[in-house]
Amino acid sequence: MRYVHTMVRITDIDESLDFWVNKFGLEEVRRTEVPEGKFTLIFLAAPADKASAIETRAPELELTYNWDSDEKLETGRAWGHLAYRVDDIYATCQKLMDAGVTINRPPRDGWMAFVKSPDNISIELLQEGDAQAPQEPWASMENTGSW
């Protein structure tokens, strides 16, 4: 058995790619338009996983856009989150904040933070290696919303 991808539905391709690619830092690996089914599949990979994703199609994040849908996407309590390791939790959170992304659970412990995509997908950020020493403004920053 081998992990392949996680699929999440999106409501706006441009807004989603702005978040996932421009702000979050994933890279588009491939895209499939399916006119007969009226949907688009966009596969993304973390930079460190891109070569593997191109070669084996794993591990990837699949964004699914249904062309004619006006469905309001909601997450249920059974859905958890996506998780990504980052080289520097503080720099990553600062970059996201500077791009207008809300840090829902700041990295007070130098180890873990949470943000959400435009479609309300919860994303856990984990420090690669050991936790960094707590530092301001993160150490005293309150949670915002839910994750």
TORNU-500550 format. One record per atom (N, C-alpha, C, O): x, y, z; residue in three letters. Coordinates in steps of 0.2 Angstrom, whole numbers, plus 5000, padded with zeros to 4 digits. Example, Ala and Ser with C-alpha at 12.3 -4.5 7.8 and 13.67 -1.06 7.14 Angstrom:
# residues 2
506649725039ALA
506249785039ALA
506649845039ALA
507149835042ALA
506449895035SER
506849955036SER
506450005039SER
506750065040SER
***
This chain:
# residues 147
500449945000MET
500050005000MET
500450065000MET
501050065003MET
500250124997ARG
500650184996ARG
500150244996ARG
499650234993ARG
500250295000TYR
499850355001TYR
499950384994TYR
500550394991TYR
499350414991VAL
499350444985VAL
499250524985VAL
499650564984VAL
498650534987HIS
498450604988HIS
497850614993HIS
497550574995HIS
497750684994THR
497150704998THR
496750744993THR
497050794990THR
496150744992MET
495750784988MET
495350834992MET
495050814997MET
495350894990VAL
494850944993VAL
494550984988VAL
494750994983VAL
493850994989ARG
493451034984ARG
493651104985ARG
493751134991ARG
493651144980ILE
493751214980ILE
493151254976ILE
492851224972ILE
493051314978THR
492551354974THR
492751404969THR
492351434966THR
493451424970ASP
493651474965ASP
494451454964ASP
494851454968ASP
494551434957ILE
495251414955ILE
495751464957ILE
496251454960ILE
495651524955ASP
496151584955ASP
496251594963ASP
496851604965ASP
495751604967GLU
495851614974GLU
496251554977GLU
496651564981GLU
496051494975SER
496351434978SER
497051434976SER
497551414981SER
497251444970LEU
497951444968LEU
498351494971LEU
498951484972LEU
498051554972ASP
498351614975ASP
498551584982ASP
499151604984ASP
498151554986PHE
498251534992PHE
498851474992PHE
499351484995PHE
498651424989TRP
499051364989TRP
499751364986TRP
500251344988TRP
499751404980VAL
500451414977VAL
500751474979VAL
501351474981VAL
500451534978ASN
500751594979ASN
500951614987ASN
501451634988ASN
500451594991LYS
500551614998LYS
500851555002LYS
501351555006LYS
500551495001PHE
500751435005PHE
501351405002PHE
501751375006PHE
501551404995GLY
502151384993GLY
502151314989GLY
502651284988GLY
501551284988LEU
501551224984LEU
501651234977LEU
501551294975LEU
501751184973GLU
501851194966GLU
501351144962GLU
501251094964GLU
501151174957GLU
500651134952GLU
501051084949GLU
501551104945GLU
500851024949VAL
501150964946VAL
500850954939VAL
501150944934VAL
500150954939ARG
499750944933ARG
499050964934ARG
498850974940ARG
498750964928ARG
498050994928ARG
497650954923ARG
497850934918ARG
497050934925THR
496650894920THR
495950924920THR
495550934925THR
495750944914GLU
495050974913GLU
494650914910GLU
494850874906GLU
494050904913VAL
493550854911VAL
492950884909VAL
492450884913VAL
492850904903PRO
492250944900PRO
491650894901PRO
491050924903PRO
491650834900GLU
491050794900GLU
490850784907GLU
490250774908GLU
491250794912GLY
491050784919GLY
490950854922GLY
490750864928GLY
491150904919LYS
491150974921LYS
491550984927LYS
491351014932LYS
492150964927PHE
492650974933PHE
493350984931PHE
493550964925PHE
493751014935THR
494451024934THR
494850994940THR
494651004946THR
495350954939LEU
495750924944LEU
496450964944LEU
496750964938LEU
496650994949ILE
497351024949ILE
497750984955ILE
497550984961ILE
498350954953PHE
498750924958PHE
499350964960PHE
499650994956PHE
499450974966LEU
499951014969LEU
500450964973LEU
500250914976LEU
501050994974ALA
501550954978ALA
501951004982ALA
502051064979ALA
502150984988ALA
502651024991ALA
503351024987ALA
503450974984ALA
503751074988PRO
504351084984PRO
504751014985PRO
505050994980PRO
504850994991ALA
505250934992ALA
504950874990ALA
505350824989ALA
504350874988ASP
503950814985ASP
503850814978ASP
503550764975ASP
504050874975LYS
503850884968LYS
504150824963LYS
503750804959LYS
504750804964ALA
505050754959ALA
504650694960ALA
504550654955ALA
504550674966SER
504150614968SER
503450614965SER
503250564962SER
503150674966ALA
502450684963ALA
502450674955ALA
501950644953ALA
502950704952ILE
502950694945ILE
503050624943ILE
502750604938ILE
503550594946GLU
503650524944GLU
503150474946GLU
502950424942GLU
502850474952THR
502450424955THR
501750444956THR
501350414958THR
501650514955ARG
500950544957ARG
500850544964ARG
500250534966ARG
501350544968ALA
501250544976ALA
501850574979ALA
502350574976ALA
501750604985PRO
501150624988PRO
500950694985PRO
501350734984PRO
500250704984GLU
499950764981GLU
499350784985GLU
499050754989GLU
499250854984LEU
498550874986LEU
498150884979LEU
498450924975LEU
497550854979GLU
497150864973GLU
496650914975GLU
496250904979GLU
496650974971LEU
496051024971LEU
495551004966LEU
495750994960LEU
494950994968THR
494350984963THR
493951034963THR
493651064968THR
493851064957TYR
493351114955TYR
492851094951TYR
492951074945TYR
492151094953ASN
491551074950ASN
491351144946ASN
491151184950ASN
491351144940TRP
491151204936TRP
490551234937TRP
490551294938TRP
489951194937ASP
489351224938ASP
489051224945ASP
488451234946ASP
489451214950SER
489151204956SER
489151274960SER
489651314960SER
488651284964ASP
488551334968ASP
488551314976ASP
488251344980ASP
488751244976GLU
488751214983GLU
489151254988GLU
489751274986GLU
488951264994LYS
489351294999LYS
489651235003LYS
489351195005LYS
490351245002LEU
490751195005LEU
490851205013LEU
491051255015LEU
490751145017GLU
490751155024GLU
491151085026GLU
491151035023GLU
491551095031THR
491951035034THR
491551015040THR
491251045044THR
491550945040GLY
491250915046GLY
491750895051GLY
492350905050GLY
491450875057ARG
491950865063ARG
492350805061ARG
492850795065ARG
492150755057ALA
492550705055ALA
493150715051ALA
493650685051ALA
493150775048TRP
493750795044TRP
494250835049TRP
494050865053TRP
494850815048GLY
495350845053GLY
495750895049GLY
495550955049GLY
496350885047HIS
496750935044HIS
497250905039HIS
497350845039HIS
497550945035LEU
498150925031LEU
498750955036LEU
498750995039LEU
499350915035ALA
499950935039ALA
500550945034ALA
500650895030ALA
500950995035TYR
501551005032TYR
502151025036TYR
502051065041TYR
502750995035ARG
503351015039ARG
503651075035ARG
503651075029ARG
503851115039VAL
504151175037VAL
504851185040VAL
504951165045VAL
505351215036ASP
505951225038ASP
506051275044ASP
506451265049ASP
505551325044ASP
505651375050ASP
504851405051ASP
504551435047ASP
504651375056ILE
503951385058ILE
503751465059ILE
503251485056ILE
504251505062TYR
504151575062TYR
504151615056TYR
503751655054TYR
504651595052ALA
504651625045ALA
504051615041ALA
503851655037ALA
503851545041THR
503251525037THR
502651565039THR
502251585035THR
502551565046CYS
501951605048CYS
501951675047CYS
501451705045CYS
502551705047GLN
502651775046GLN
502451795038GLN
502151835036GLN
502751745034LYS
502651755027LYS
501851745025LYS
501651785021LYS
501551705028LEU
500851695027LEU
500451755030LEU
499951775027LEU
500651775036MET
500251835039MET
500351895034MET
499951935033MET
501051905032ASP
501151965027ASP
500751955021ASP
500552005018ASP
500551895019ALA
500151885013ALA
499351895014ALA
498951885010ALA
499251905020GLY
498551915022GLY
498151855025GLY
497551855026GLY
498551795026VAL
498251735029VAL
498251745037VAL
498751765040VAL
497651725040THR
497551725047THR
497951665050THR
497851605047THR
498351675055ILE
498651625059ILE
498151605064ILE
498051635069ILE
497751545063ASN
497251535068ASN
497551505075ASN
497251525080ASN
498051465074ARG
498351445080ARG
499151465079ARG
499451425076ARG
499351515083PRO
500051535082PRO
500551485085PRO
500351445089PRO
501151485082PRO
501651435085PRO
501951465091PRO
502551475092PRO
501551465096ARG
501751485103ARG
502351445106ARG
502751465109ARG
502351375104ASP
502851325106ASP
503451315102ASP
503851275103ASP
503451355096GLY
503951345091GLY
503951285087GLY
504451265084GLY
503351255088TRP
503251185085TRP
502751185080TRP
502751155075TRP
502151205082MET
501551195078MET
501151255077MET
501051295082MET
500851265071ALA
500351315070ALA
499751295065ALA
499851235062ALA
499251325065PHE
498651315060PHE
498451375057PHE
498451425059PHE
498251365050VAL
497951415046VAL
497451375042VAL
497351315043VAL
497051415038LYS
496451385034LYS
496551415027LYS
496751475026LYS
496351375023SER
496351395015SER
495651435014SER
495251435019SER
495651465008PRO
495051505007PRO
494351455007PRO
493851485008PRO
494451395007ASP
493851345007ASP
493751315014ASP
493451265014ASP
494151345019ASN
494051325026ASN
494351255027ASN
494151225032ASN
494851235023ILE
495251175025ILE
495751195030ILE
496251235029ILE
495751155035SER
496251165041SER
496951135039SER
496951085037SER
497451175040ILE
498151155038ILE
498651165044ILE
498651215047ILE
498951105046GLU
499351115052GLU
500051125049GLU
500251085044GLU
500451165052LEU
501151175050LEU
501551155056LEU
501451175062LEU
502051105055LEU
502551085060LEU
503251095058LEU
503451095053LEU
503551115063GLN
504251135063GLN
504651075061GLN
504651025064GLN
505051075056GLU
505551015054GLU
506051015060GLU
506351065062GLU
506150955062GLY
506650945067GLY
506350965074GLY
505750955075GLY
506850985079ASP
506551005085ASP
506251075085ASP
506351115081ASP
505851085090ALA
505451145091ALA
505951205092ALA
506451195095ALA
505751265089GLN
506151315090GLN
506051345097GLN
505451335100GLN
506451385100ALA
506351425106ALA
505751465105ALA
505651505100ALA
505251475110PRO
504751515110PRO
505051595109PRO
505451605112PRO
504651625105GLN
504851695104GLN
504251735102GLN
503751715099GLN
504351805103GLU
503751855102GLU
503751875095GLU
504351875092GLU
503251895092PRO
502551905095PRO
502151835096PRO
501651835099PRO
502451785093TRP
502051715093TRP
501951695100TRP
501351665101TRP
502351695105ALA
502251665111ALA
501651695115ALA
501351655119ALA
501551755114SER
500951785118SER
500351795113SER
499851825115SER
500351775107MET
499851785102MET
499251735104MET
499351675105MET
498651765104GLU
498051725105GLU
497851685099GLU
497951705093GLU
497451635100ASN
497051595094ASN
496551645091ASN
496251685094ASN
496451625084THR
495951665081THR
495451615077THR
495751575073THR
494851615079GLY
494351575076GLY
494551505078GLY
494751485083GLY
494351455073SER
494451385075SER
494951355069SER
495151385064SER
495151295071TRP
495551265066TRP
495351195066TRP
495651145062TRP
***
